Amino acid sequence: KPIMCGPIDLVMKGLADPSINDSPVWLCRDVTAKSDYGVFVNQKTKTFTIIQFGKEIACIIGMGDKSMVVPVKPDL
């Protein structure tokens, strides 16, 4: 599977482009891999992008359409 990488600022600028317009809905840090991850979604078009962040480089590890944000029920 192709993985596209580039400087973080350029990747983030691409996500903000009006033709994509994905916004972060989930961010996390993997302490074992020392990486950060983010899921970016355009709620209107249902597109998504999954990014792995390094110190200076971001890699798009997944992207597509038909995304769905599933509400998390609070623990009781």
VENFENVEN-V597455 format. One record per residue. PHI is phi in radians with two decimals (999 if undefined). PSI is psi in whole degrees, -180 to 180 (* if undefined). Layout:
# VENFENVEN-V597455
PHI;PSI
PHI;PSI
This chain:
# VENFENVEN-V597455
999;134
-1.27;138
-2.10;127
-1.78;127
-2.19;155
-3.00;177
-0.99;140
-0.93;-44
-1.10;-36
-1.26;-38
-1.12;-45
-1.15;-37
-1.11;-38
-1.12;-41
-1.15;-31
-1.44;-11
-0.97;137
-0.96;-26
-1.31;-17
-1.96;-61
0.95;42
-1.44;139
-2.09;152
-1.19;134
-2.12;-14
-2.71;130
-2.34;145
-2.70;167
-2.12;127
-1.63;104
-1.23;-25
-1.32;-36
-1.65;-7
0.95;44
-2.23;158
-1.93;150
-2.27;153
-2.56;145
-1.97;125
-2.04;135
-2.36;144
-1.78;106
-1.08;-30
-1.32;-46
-1.65;-12
1.22;19
-1.41;158
-2.50;157
-2.44;133
-1.91;125
-2.08;139
-1.91;128
-1.84;134
-1.81;-163
-1.19;-38
-2.26;-14
-2.04;143
-2.09;139
-2.12;131
-1.45;111
-1.79;-5
-2.96;148
-2.81;155
3.03;-156
-2.34;-175
1.07;36
-1.32;160
-2.57;126
-1.55;121
-1.71;122
-1.13;141
-1.64;128
-1.41;134
-1.17;147
-1.18;141
-1.81;*
